[in-house]
Amino acid sequence: MRAIHISSPGRDYCLVLAKEPRPVPGRGQVLIGVAAAGLNNADLLQARGKYPPPPGASPILGLEVSGTIAALGDEVAGFAVGDAVCALLPGGGYADYALADAGSVLPVPAGVDLVAAAGLPEAAFTAWTNIVDTGRLAPSETLLVHGGTSGIGSLAIQIFAGLGHHVFTTVGSDEKCGAARKLGAARAINYRTEDFVAAVKDETGGKGVDVILDMVGGDYVQRNIDAAAPGGRIVNIAYQQGFKVEVNFAPVLAKRLTLAATTLRSRPNPEKQAIRDALLETVWPLMGPKIQPVVAQEFALDQAQQAHEFMAKTGHIGKILLRMA
């Protein structure tokens, strides 16, 4: 099968097309004939040598795919060869075939294109587990999603607006504000021209927001604390502007805030299956009519390098995909 290899990992890495043996599913695994793979910032970090795959995972890039099941391992129930699926992976997605733990596989929702479905798993799993499991978002509570037109942000807005929450978001241009509003954001804040702390305070009558999903870090750590409501929960999934920052923790005490940070890739399979089951029950029924993956651009597999360069420039809206055919 074709697969993408990382040549010269580091700042000047190069992605090249290579040949790999077709993998064989083990116990509890399915083999997926890949239609498309979604790009994630973790892929760029791994190619730069800054985010190695967890033990036992494929060294091939790619944390999410869509396609059809080509083979089943032992003790797999609920799936059949030929099923159209999308799946969260610990690695291996930039290839014609990829292995997935059956507990991280979801059916392609009715009304969602098979290729576009490659943009669902990583964003859906990440948004759900961080906003609901860790952030404990409750009915009628408000949510602030930073990076609202990213792959994760664009899906998180749709999911939680679709579930009836008032969702605020920050984005980097007026064009992106318009896109975020179309996705369901009650208030889209251009962080280049507005102070998001003042904006959410104004929108909530001075209270602040109940749950914040952040991947920025840096000075956003303190600003999130200032924007949070009493009893608020702030969850970081990345620190793109830096891990080290001086913080005044007095308002954390005064407002009884919870600060949390999580990763998804290295979690054990049973935890991922629990997230998958929650998505199937609560989110997947909304897919198609109310929620669609937002696709910024598609590239062919042999254009993986160009796809990474496009992603590194930022400015896109939604997911970037690699098509196998």
Contacts in CASP RR format, 6 or more apart in sequence:
PFRMAT RR
TARGET T0000
AUTHOR 0000-0000-0000
METHOD contacts of the structure
MODEL  1
MRAIHISSPGRDYCLVLAKEPRPVPGRGQVLIGVAAAGLNNADLLQARGK
YPPPPGASPILGLEVSGTIAALGDEVAGFAVGDAVCALLPGGGYADYALA
DAGSVLPVPAGVDLVAAAGLPEAAFTAWTNIVDTGRLAPSETLLVHGGTS
GIGSLAIQIFAGLGHHVFTTVGSDEKCGAARKLGAARAINYRTEDFVAAV
KDETGGKGVDVILDMVGGDYVQRNIDAAAPGGRIVNIAYQQGFKVEVNFA
PVLAKRLTLAATTLRSRPNPEKQAIRDALLETVWPLMGPKIQPVVAQEFA
LDQAQQAHEFMAKTGHIGKILLRMA
1 19 0 8 1.000
1 20 0 8 1.000
1 21 0 8 1.000
1 22 0 8 1.000
1 95 0 8 1.000
1 96 0 8 1.000
1 97 0 8 1.000
2 17 0 8 1.000
2 18 0 8 1.000
2 19 0 8 1.000
2 20 0 8 1.000
2 95 0 8 1.000
2 96 0 8 1.000
2 301 0 8 1.000
2 324 0 8 1.000
3 17 0 8 1.000
3 18 0 8 1.000
3 19 0 8 1.000
3 20 0 8 1.000
3 60 0 8 1.000
3 92 0 8 1.000
3 94 0 8 1.000
3 95 0 8 1.000
3 96 0 8 1.000
4 15 0 8 1.000
4 16 0 8 1.000
4 17 0 8 1.000
4 18 0 8 1.000
4 60 0 8 1.000
4 61 0 8 1.000
4 94 0 8 1.000
4 95 0 8 1.000
4 301 0 8 1.000
4 304 0 8 1.000
5 15 0 8 1.000
5 16 0 8 1.000
5 17 0 8 1.000
5 18 0 8 1.000
5 60 0 8 1.000
6 13 0 8 1.000
6 14 0 8 1.000
6 15 0 8 1.000
6 46 0 8 1.000
6 47 0 8 1.000
6 59 0 8 1.000
6 61 0 8 1.000
7 13 0 8 1.000
7 14 0 8 1.000
7 15 0 8 1.000
7 16 0 8 1.000
8 14 0 8 1.000
9 47 0 8 1.000
9 48 0 8 1.000
9 49 0 8 1.000
10 47 0 8 1.000
10 48 0 8 1.000
10 49 0 8 1.000
11 48 0 8 1.000
13 47 0 8 1.000
13 48 0 8 1.000
13 49 0 8 1.000
14 305 0 8 1.000
15 47 0 8 1.000
15 61 0 8 1.000
15 94 0 8 1.000
15 304 0 8 1.000
15 305 0 8 1.000
15 308 0 8 1.000
17 301 0 8 1.000
17 302 0 8 1.000
17 304 0 8 1.000
20 60 0 8 1.000
20 95 0 8 1.000
22 31 0 8 1.000
22 96 0 8 1.000
22 97 0 8 1.000
23 31 0 8 1.000
23 58 0 8 1.000
23 97 0 8 1.000
23 98 0 8 1.000
23 99 0 8 1.000
24 31 0 8 1.000
24 71 0 8 1.000
25 31 0 8 1.000
25 71 0 8 1.000
25 72 0 8 1.000
25 73 0 8 1.000
25 76 0 8 1.000
25 99 0 8 1.000
26 73 0 8 1.000
26 74 0 8 1.000
26 99 0 8 1.000
27 73 0 8 1.000
27 74 0 8 1.000
27 75 0 8 1.000
28 73 0 8 1.000
28 74 0 8 1.000
28 75 0 8 1.000
28 76 0 8 1.000
28 101 0 8 1.000
28 102 0 8 1.000
29 73 0 8 1.000
29 76 0 8 1.000
29 99 0 8 1.000
29 100 0 8 1.000
29 101 0 8 1.000
29 102 0 8 1.000
30 69 0 8 1.000
30 71 0 8 1.000
30 72 0 8 1.000
30 73 0 8 1.000
30 76 0 8 1.000
30 79 0 8 1.000
30 85 0 8 1.000
30 87 0 8 1.000
30 99 0 8 1.000
30 100 0 8 1.000
30 102 0 8 1.000
30 105 0 8 1.000
31 69 0 8 1.000
31 70 0 8 1.000
31 71 0 8 1.000
31 72 0 8 1.000
31 73 0 8 1.000
31 97 0 8 1.000
31 98 0 8 1.000
31 99 0 8 1.000
32 65 0 8 1.000
32 67 0 8 1.000
32 68 0 8 1.000
32 69 0 8 1.000
32 70 0 8 1.000
32 85 0 8 1.000
32 87 0 8 1.000
32 97 0 8 1.000
32 98 0 8 1.000
32 99 0 8 1.000
32 100 0 8 1.000
32 105 0 8 1.000
33 67 0 8 1.000
33 68 0 8 1.000
33 69 0 8 1.000
33 70 0 8 1.000
33 96 0 8 1.000
33 97 0 8 1.000
33 98 0 8 1.000
33 324 0 8 1.000
34 65 0 8 1.000
34 66 0 8 1.000
34 67 0 8 1.000
34 93 0 8 1.000
34 95 0 8 1.000
34 96 0 8 1.000
34 97 0 8 1.000
34 98 0 8 1.000
34 324 0 8 1.000
35 65 0 8 1.000
35 66 0 8 1.000
35 67 0 8 1.000
35 68 0 8 1.000
35 114 0 8 1.000
35 115 0 8 1.000
35 118 0 8 1.000
35 323 0 8 1.000
35 324 0 8 1.000
35 325 0 8 1.000
36 65 0 8 1.000
36 66 0 8 1.000
36 67 0 8 1.000
36 114 0 8 1.000
36 115 0 8 1.000
36 116 0 8 1.000
36 117 0 8 1.000
36 118 0 8 1.000
36 119 0 8 1.000
36 298 0 8 1.000
36 321 0 8 1.000
36 322 0 8 1.000
36 323 0 8 1.000
36 324 0 8 1.000
37 62 0 8 1.000
37 64 0 8 1.000
37 65 0 8 1.000
37 93 0 8 1.000
37 94 0 8 1.000
37 95 0 8 1.000
37 98 0 8 1.000
37 118 0 8 1.000
37 321 0 8 1.000
37 322 0 8 1.000
37 324 0 8 1.000
38 62 0 8 1.000
38 63 0 8 1.000
38 64 0 8 1.000
38 65 0 8 1.000
38 93 0 8 1.000
38 118 0 8 1.000
38 119 0 8 1.000
38 122 0 8 1.000
38 319 0 8 1.000
38 320 0 8 1.000
38 321 0 8 1.000
38 322 0 8 1.000
39 62 0 8 1.000
39 307 0 8 1.000
39 308 0 8 1.000
39 311 0 8 1.000
39 319 0 8 1.000
39 320 0 8 1.000
39 321 0 8 1.000
39 322 0 8 1.000
40 62 0 8 1.000
40 63 0 8 1.000
40 64 0 8 1.000
40 122 0 8 1.000
41 238 0 8 1.000
41 240 0 8 1.000
41 311 0 8 1.000
42 51 0 8 1.000
42 63 0 8 1.000
42 265 0 8 1.000
43 61 0 8 1.000
43 62 0 8 1.000
43 63 0 8 1.000
43 94 0 8 1.000
43 308 0 8 1.000
44 308 0 8 1.000
44 311 0 8 1.000
44 312 0 8 1.000
45 51 0 8 1.000
46 52 0 8 1.000
46 53 0 8 1.000
46 61 0 8 1.000
47 61 0 8 1.000
47 308 0 8 1.000
53 59 0 8 1.000
53 90 0 8 1.000
53 91 0 8 1.000
53 265 0 8 1.000
54 90 0 8 1.000
54 265 0 8 1.000
54 266 0 8 1.000
56 90 0 8 1.000
57 89 0 8 1.000
57 90 0 8 1.000
57 91 0 8 1.000
57 92 0 8 1.000
57 265 0 8 1.000
58 89 0 8 1.000
58 90 0 8 1.000
58 91 0 8 1.000
58 92 0 8 1.000
58 93 0 8 1.000
58 98 0 8 1.000
58 99 0 8 1.000
59 91 0 8 1.000
59 92 0 8 1.000
60 91 0 8 1.000
60 92 0 8 1.000
60 93 0 8 1.000
60 94 0 8 1.000
60 95 0 8 1.000
61 91 0 8 1.000
61 92 0 8 1.000
61 93 0 8 1.000
61 94 0 8 1.000
61 304 0 8 1.000
62 89 0 8 1.000
62 91 0 8 1.000
62 92 0 8 1.000
62 93 0 8 1.000
62 94 0 8 1.000
62 98 0 8 1.000
63 88 0 8 1.000
63 89 0 8 1.000
63 90 0 8 1.000
63 91 0 8 1.000
63 93 0 8 1.000
63 121 0 8 1.000
63 122 0 8 1.000
63 265 0 8 1.000
64 86 0 8 1.000
64 87 0 8 1.000
64 88 0 8 1.000
64 89 0 8 1.000
64 93 0 8 1.000
64 118 0 8 1.000
64 119 0 8 1.000
64 120 0 8 1.000
64 121 0 8 1.000
64 122 0 8 1.000
65 86 0 8 1.000
65 87 0 8 1.000
65 89 0 8 1.000
65 93 0 8 1.000
65 98 0 8 1.000
65 100 0 8 1.000
65 118 0 8 1.000
65 121 0 8 1.000
66 84 0 8 1.000
66 85 0 8 1.000
66 86 0 8 1.000
66 87 0 8 1.000
66 108 0 8 1.000
66 114 0 8 1.000
66 115 0 8 1.000
66 116 0 8 1.000
66 117 0 8 1.000
66 118 0 8 1.000
66 119 0 8 1.000
66 120 0 8 1.000
67 84 0 8 1.000
67 85 0 8 1.000
67 86 0 8 1.000
67 108 0 8 1.000
67 114 0 8 1.000
67 117 0 8 1.000
67 118 0 8 1.000
68 82 0 8 1.000
68 83 0 8 1.000
68 84 0 8 1.000
68 85 0 8 1.000
68 114 0 8 1.000
69 79 0 8 1.000
69 80 0 8 1.000
69 81 0 8 1.000
69 82 0 8 1.000
69 83 0 8 1.000
69 85 0 8 1.000
70 81 0 8 1.000
70 82 0 8 1.000
70 97 0 8 1.000
71 81 0 8 1.000
72 79 0 8 1.000
72 80 0 8 1.000
72 81 0 8 1.000
76 102 0 8 1.000
77 102 0 8 1.000
79 85 0 8 1.000
79 102 0 8 1.000
79 105 0 8 1.000
83 107 0 8 1.000
84 107 0 8 1.000
84 108 0 8 1.000
84 114 0 8 1.000
84 117 0 8 1.000
85 105 0 8 1.000
85 106 0 8 1.000
85 107 0 8 1.000
85 108 0 8 1.000
86 105 0 8 1.000
86 106 0 8 1.000
86 107 0 8 1.000
86 108 0 8 1.000
86 117 0 8 1.000
86 118 0 8 1.000
86 119 0 8 1.000
86 120 0 8 1.000
86 121 0 8 1.000
87 98 0 8 1.000
87 100 0 8 1.000
87 104 0 8 1.000
87 105 0 8 1.000
87 106 0 8 1.000
87 121 0 8 1.000
88 100 0 8 1.000
88 104 0 8 1.000
88 121 0 8 1.000
88 122 0 8 1.000
88 125 0 8 1.000
88 264 0 8 1.000
88 272 0 8 1.000
88 276 0 8 1.000
89 98 0 8 1.000
89 99 0 8 1.000
89 100 0 8 1.000
89 104 0 8 1.000
89 121 0 8 1.000
90 265 0 8 1.000
90 266 0 8 1.000
91 98 0 8 1.000
92 98 0 8 1.000
92 99 0 8 1.000
94 301 0 8 1.000
94 304 0 8 1.000
94 322 0 8 1.000
96 301 0 8 1.000
96 324 0 8 1.000
101 269 0 8 1.000
101 272 0 8 1.000
101 273 0 8 1.000
103 269 0 8 1.000
103 272 0 8 1.000
103 273 0 8 1.000
103 276 0 8 1.000
104 121 0 8 1.000
104 125 0 8 1.000
104 269 0 8 1.000
104 272 0 8 1.000
104 273 0 8 1.000
104 276 0 8 1.000
105 276 0 8 1.000
106 120 0 8 1.000
106 121 0 8 1.000
106 124 0 8 1.000
106 276 0 8 1.000
106 279 0 8 1.000
106 280 0 8 1.000
106 284 0 8 1.000
107 284 0 8 1.000
108 114 0 8 1.000
108 117 0 8 1.000
109 117 0 8 1.000
109 120 0 8 1.000
109 284 0 8 1.000
109 287 0 8 1.000
109 288 0 8 1.000
110 287 0 8 1.000
110 288 0 8 1.000
111 287 0 8 1.000
111 288 0 8 1.000
112 120 0 8 1.000
112 287 0 8 1.000
112 288 0 8 1.000
112 292 0 8 1.000
112 293 0 8 1.000
115 298 0 8 1.000
115 321 0 8 1.000
115 323 0 8 1.000
116 292 0 8 1.000
116 293 0 8 1.000
116 295 0 8 1.000
116 321 0 8 1.000
117 293 0 8 1.000
118 293 0 8 1.000
118 319 0 8 1.000
118 321 0 8 1.000
119 151 0 8 1.000
119 293 0 8 1.000
119 295 0 8 1.000
119 319 0 8 1.000
119 321 0 8 1.000
120 155 0 8 1.000
120 287 0 8 1.000
120 293 0 8 1.000
122 152 0 8 1.000
122 264 0 8 1.000
123 151 0 8 1.000
123 152 0 8 1.000
123 153 0 8 1.000
123 154 0 8 1.000
123 155 0 8 1.000
123 156 0 8 1.000
123 293 0 8 1.000
123 319 0 8 1.000
124 155 0 8 1.000
124 159 0 8 1.000
124 279 0 8 1.000
124 283 0 8 1.000
125 264 0 8 1.000
125 272 0 8 1.000
125 275 0 8 1.000
125 276 0 8 1.000
125 279 0 8 1.000
126 152 0 8 1.000
126 237 0 8 1.000
126 264 0 8 1.000
127 152 0 8 1.000
127 153 0 8 1.000
127 155 0 8 1.000
127 156 0 8 1.000
127 159 0 8 1.000
127 160 0 8 1.000
127 213 0 8 1.000
128 159 0 8 1.000
128 275 0 8 1.000
128 278 0 8 1.000
128 279 0 8 1.000
128 283 0 8 1.000
129 262 0 8 1.000
129 264 0 8 1.000
129 275 0 8 1.000
130 213 0 8 1.000
130 235 0 8 1.000
130 237 0 8 1.000
130 262 0 8 1.000
131 137 0 8 1.000
131 143 0 8 1.000
131 156 0 8 1.000
131 160 0 8 1.000
131 211 0 8 1.000
131 213 0 8 1.000
131 235 0 8 1.000
132 278 0 8 1.000
133 275 0 8 1.000
134 233 0 8 1.000
134 235 0 8 1.000
134 260 0 8 1.000
134 262 0 8 1.000
135 211 0 8 1.000
135 233 0 8 1.000
135 235 0 8 1.000
135 258 0 8 1.000
135 260 0 8 1.000
136 211 0 8 1.000
136 233 0 8 1.000
137 143 0 8 1.000
137 160 0 8 1.000
137 165 0 8 1.000
137 210 0 8 1.000
137 211 0 8 1.000
137 233 0 8 1.000
138 210 0 8 1.000
140 165 0 8 1.000
141 165 0 8 1.000
141 210 0 8 1.000
141 211 0 8 1.000
142 165 0 8 1.000
142 166 0 8 1.000
142 167 0 8 1.000
142 168 0 8 1.000
142 200 0 8 1.000
142 204 0 8 1.000
142 208 0 8 1.000
142 209 0 8 1.000
142 210 0 8 1.000
142 211 0 8 1.000
142 229 0 8 1.000
143 156 0 8 1.000
143 160 0 8 1.000
143 165 0 8 1.000
143 166 0 8 1.000
143 167 0 8 1.000
143 168 0 8 1.000
143 209 0 8 1.000
143 210 0 8 1.000
143 211 0 8 1.000
143 212 0 8 1.000
143 213 0 8 1.000
144 167 0 8 1.000
144 168 0 8 1.000
144 169 0 8 1.000
144 170 0 8 1.000
144 196 0 8 1.000
144 200 0 8 1.000
144 209 0 8 1.000
144 211 0 8 1.000
144 212 0 8 1.000
144 213 0 8 1.000
144 224 0 8 1.000
144 227 0 8 1.000
145 153 0 8 1.000
145 156 0 8 1.000
145 157 0 8 1.000
145 160 0 8 1.000
145 167 0 8 1.000
145 168 0 8 1.000
145 169 0 8 1.000
145 170 0 8 1.000
145 213 0 8 1.000
146 169 0 8 1.000
146 170 0 8 1.000
146 212 0 8 1.000
146 213 0 8 1.000
146 214 0 8 1.000
146 215 0 8 1.000
146 216 0 8 1.000
146 220 0 8 1.000
147 153 0 8 1.000
147 169 0 8 1.000
147 170 0 8 1.000
147 171 0 8 1.000
147 215 0 8 1.000
147 216 0 8 1.000
148 154 0 8 1.000
148 156 0 8 1.000
148 157 0 8 1.000
148 169 0 8 1.000
148 170 0 8 1.000
148 171 0 8 1.000
148 176 0 8 1.000
148 180 0 8 1.000
148 183 0 8 1.000
148 185 0 8 1.000
148 188 0 8 1.000
149 171 0 8 1.000
149 176 0 8 1.000
149 179 0 8 1.000
149 180 0 8 1.000
149 294 0 8 1.000
149 316 0 8 1.000
149 317 0 8 1.000
149 318 0 8 1.000
150 215 0 8 1.000
150 318 0 8 1.000
151 294 0 8 1.000
151 318 0 8 1.000
151 319 0 8 1.000
152 213 0 8 1.000
152 215 0 8 1.000
152 237 0 8 1.000
153 169 0 8 1.000
153 213 0 8 1.000
154 179 0 8 1.000
154 180 0 8 1.000
154 183 0 8 1.000
154 294 0 8 1.000
154 317 0 8 1.000
154 318 0 8 1.000
154 319 0 8 1.000
155 291 0 8 1.000
155 293 0 8 1.000
155 294 0 8 1.000
156 167 0 8 1.000
156 213 0 8 1.000
157 167 0 8 1.000
157 169 0 8 1.000
157 180 0 8 1.000
157 183 0 8 1.000
157 184 0 8 1.000
157 185 0 8 1.000
158 183 0 8 1.000
158 184 0 8 1.000
158 290 0 8 1.000
158 291 0 8 1.000
158 292 0 8 1.000
159 283 0 8 1.000
159 286 0 8 1.000
159 291 0 8 1.000
160 167 0 8 1.000
161 167 0 8 1.000
161 183 0 8 1.000
161 184 0 8 1.000
161 185 0 8 1.000
161 186 0 8 1.000
162 184 0 8 1.000
162 286 0 8 1.000
162 290 0 8 1.000
162 291 0 8 1.000
163 282 0 8 1.000
163 286 0 8 1.000
166 186 0 8 1.000
166 203 0 8 1.000
167 184 0 8 1.000
167 185 0 8 1.000
167 186 0 8 1.000
168 185 0 8 1.000
168 186 0 8 1.000
168 187 0 8 1.000
168 188 0 8 1.000
168 189 0 8 1.000
168 196 0 8 1.000
168 199 0 8 1.000
168 200 0 8 1.000
168 203 0 8 1.000
168 209 0 8 1.000
169 180 0 8 1.000
169 185 0 8 1.000
169 187 0 8 1.000
169 188 0 8 1.000
169 189 0 8 1.000
170 188 0 8 1.000
170 189 0 8 1.000
170 190 0 8 1.000
170 191 0 8 1.000
170 196 0 8 1.000
171 177 0 8 1.000
171 179 0 8 1.000
171 180 0 8 1.000
171 188 0 8 1.000
171 189 0 8 1.000
171 190 0 8 1.000
171 191 0 8 1.000
172 190 0 8 1.000
172 191 0 8 1.000
172 192 0 8 1.000
173 190 0 8 1.000
173 192 0 8 1.000
173 315 0 8 1.000
174 190 0 8 1.000
176 188 0 8 1.000
176 190 0 8 1.000
176 315 0 8 1.000
176 317 0 8 1.000
177 188 0 8 1.000
177 189 0 8 1.000
177 190 0 8 1.000
178 188 0 8 1.000
179 317 0 8 1.000
180 188 0 8 1.000
181 188 0 8 1.000
183 294 0 8 1.000
186 203 0 8 1.000
187 199 0 8 1.000
187 200 0 8 1.000
187 203 0 8 1.000
189 196 0 8 1.000
189 199 0 8 1.000
189 200 0 8 1.000
196 223 0 8 1.000
196 227 0 8 1.000
197 223 0 8 1.000
197 226 0 8 1.000
197 227 0 8 1.000
200 208 0 8 1.000
200 209 0 8 1.000
200 227 0 8 1.000
201 207 0 8 1.000
201 208 0 8 1.000
201 227 0 8 1.000
204 229 0 8 1.000
207 229 0 8 1.000
207 230 0 8 1.000
208 227 0 8 1.000
208 228 0 8 1.000
208 229 0 8 1.000
209 227 0 8 1.000
209 228 0 8 1.000
209 229 0 8 1.000
209 232 0 8 1.000
210 228 0 8 1.000
210 229 0 8 1.000
210 231 0 8 1.000
210 232 0 8 1.000
210 233 0 8 1.000
211 232 0 8 1.000
211 233 0 8 1.000
211 234 0 8 1.000
211 235 0 8 1.000
212 224 0 8 1.000
212 227 0 8 1.000
212 228 0 8 1.000
212 232 0 8 1.000
212 233 0 8 1.000
212 234 0 8 1.000
212 235 0 8 1.000
213 235 0 8 1.000
213 237 0 8 1.000
214 220 0 8 1.000
214 221 0 8 1.000
214 224 0 8 1.000
214 234 0 8 1.000
214 235 0 8 1.000
214 236 0 8 1.000
214 237 0 8 1.000
215 236 0 8 1.000
215 237 0 8 1.000
215 238 0 8 1.000
215 239 0 8 1.000
215 240 0 8 1.000
216 238 0 8 1.000
216 239 0 8 1.000
216 240 0 8 1.000
216 241 0 8 1.000
217 236 0 8 1.000
217 238 0 8 1.000
217 239 0 8 1.000
217 240 0 8 1.000
217 241 0 8 1.000
217 242 0 8 1.000
217 243 0 8 1.000
217 245 0 8 1.000
218 239 0 8 1.000
218 241 0 8 1.000
218 242 0 8 1.000
218 243 0 8 1.000
218 244 0 8 1.000
218 245 0 8 1.000
219 241 0 8 1.000
219 245 0 8 1.000
220 241 0 8 1.000
221 236 0 8 1.000
221 245 0 8 1.000
221 247 0 8 1.000
222 245 0 8 1.000
222 246 0 8 1.000
222 247 0 8 1.000
222 248 0 8 1.000
224 234 0 8 1.000
225 234 0 8 1.000
225 247 0 8 1.000
225 248 0 8 1.000
225 251 0 8 1.000
225 252 0 8 1.000
225 255 0 8 1.000
225 257 0 8 1.000
225 259 0 8 1.000
226 251 0 8 1.000
228 234 0 8 1.000
228 255 0 8 1.000
228 257 0 8 1.000
229 255 0 8 1.000
230 255 0 8 1.000
230 256 0 8 1.000
231 255 0 8 1.000
231 256 0 8 1.000
231 257 0 8 1.000
231 258 0 8 1.000
232 255 0 8 1.000
232 256 0 8 1.000
232 257 0 8 1.000
232 258 0 8 1.000
233 257 0 8 1.000
233 258 0 8 1.000
233 260 0 8 1.000
234 257 0 8 1.000
234 258 0 8 1.000
234 259 0 8 1.000
234 260 0 8 1.000
235 260 0 8 1.000
235 261 0 8 1.000
235 262 0 8 1.000
236 259 0 8 1.000
236 260 0 8 1.000
236 261 0 8 1.000
236 262 0 8 1.000
237 261 0 8 1.000
237 262 0 8 1.000
237 263 0 8 1.000
237 264 0 8 1.000
251 257 0 8 1.000
252 259 0 8 1.000
264 272 0 8 1.000
283 291 0 8 1.000
293 318 0 8 1.000
293 319 0 8 1.000
294 317 0 8 1.000
294 318 0 8 1.000
294 319 0 8 1.000
295 318 0 8 1.000
295 319 0 8 1.000
295 320 0 8 1.000
295 321 0 8 1.000
296 316 0 8 1.000
296 317 0 8 1.000
296 318 0 8 1.000
296 319 0 8 1.000
296 320 0 8 1.000
297 307 0 8 1.000
297 310 0 8 1.000
297 316 0 8 1.000
297 320 0 8 1.000
297 321 0 8 1.000
298 320 0 8 1.000
298 321 0 8 1.000
298 322 0 8 1.000
298 323 0 8 1.000
299 306 0 8 1.000
299 307 0 8 1.000
299 310 0 8 1.000
299 320 0 8 1.000
299 321 0 8 1.000
299 322 0 8 1.000
299 323 0 8 1.000
300 322 0 8 1.000
300 323 0 8 1.000
301 322 0 8 1.000
301 323 0 8 1.000
301 324 0 8 1.000
303 322 0 8 1.000
304 322 0 8 1.000
307 320 0 8 1.000
307 322 0 8 1.000
310 316 0 8 1.000
310 320 0 8 1.000
311 320 0 8 1.000
END
